[in-house]
Amino acid sequence: MNVPLIDLKAQYKKVERPLLRKLKEILSEQRLILGKYCSALEETIARYAGVPHAISCANGTDALILSLMALGIKEGDEVITTPYTFFSTASSILLVGAKPVFVDIEEDDMNIDPVMIRSALTPKTKAITLVHLFGKVCDTRAISAIADKHGLAVIEDMAQSLGARLWGTMCGNFGDIAALSFYPTKNLGGIGEGGMVLTKRDDLAERAKKLRIHGMGGTAYLHELVGINSRLDEIKACALVEKFPYLETWNKKRIANATYYNRQLKDLPLKLPKMDPPGSHIFHQYVVRTEKRDALREHLQKKGVATGIYYPLPLHLQPCFAYLGYKKGDFPVAEEASLTSFALPVFPELKTAQKEYVVQSIREFFA
Ligand SMILES: Cc1ncc(COP(=O)(O)O)c(C=O)c1O
């Protein structure tokens, strides 16, 4: 049997017919950028996340850059973040001229450790970029308490966590501003690149809206700010509008698949993801940890089960960040996670027989 890590074709089948009809309409009307589908997507996501402002843009990396720019983060500023995440959580900080300051992660959910944030504060610290990694909400209460006490902005990197909630509150509500990605493999994935900025703050929304179109306000070719070009295409927004109604069901299926794995694998020498409190993990990835990772992955590959490593090298050890002066041993929890963790297929369309086969193949390895 073959079990892929994700099956985008199965997901596309759900929306194919209505989407093709609408794409034809967009192409014949030739309103191609920031039109009615972008507005519809912005309204839909804002309502869903429970925030007043949603500003679509070209991708999740730009959403992070626009968030930092809207906050006025600049050269000379420091932004505290996690080294165990996708590259652009940190590169966005450098791209606006500021310095990323890494701190280690928590052992349990591999999210940024609030205790470590305290020890990294300096007079230059202006913000914290937190990541709800793999779809699991961070310890937002502890992080907000630190941010409030020290007057820091909080940016939520929610590229992997649209729909995750902590005690009923949705991601996107835990900081000043949040960045979303619609990369095709995300829980709400598009038919190309896409991103969005979410915020409760009117001032940040106004700035982000201008910054995504070269800093222009209401008047064409009058540039109030130095912005970037990061607009969303109508055909991509349209696909996301078509897919959105399935998001909650897809997230529930991911949670059901993760629950199945957690039950079936609990007696094995694997560190399994924690699911508490309910709804706080939407399993963008189902990540387990074992010292035998590489051998187990090789075994699974031979059995036809695809797996992935997120992430094989923590950001403080990336060659391009060497000049920041970090070294091996600085963040032991993140470093260990990068050596022991890997993701199993958890996508919504996973069939029962495939899940059973994944479990059976893992049990065979440990037997
Ligand atoms: C945690 C995290 N941050 C940022 C991004 C960047 O998003 P994009 O690929 O849409 O630029 C991603 C997605 O790849 C991500 O997983």
The ligand as an ORCA input file, in Angstrom:
! r2SCAN-3c Opt
* xyz 0 1
  C       5.241     28.563     10.380
  C       5.263     29.162      9.013
  N       5.519     30.471      8.882
  C       5.530     31.075      7.686
  C       5.281     30.367      6.529
  C       5.396     31.084      5.214
  O       4.276     31.003      4.440
  P       4.403     31.052      2.822
  O       5.029     29.781      2.389
  O       2.994     31.206      2.383
  O       5.234     32.244      2.504
  C       4.988     29.001      6.610
  C       4.643     28.199      5.423
  O       5.393     27.699      4.667
  C       4.994     28.383      7.881
  O       4.752     27.077      8.011
*
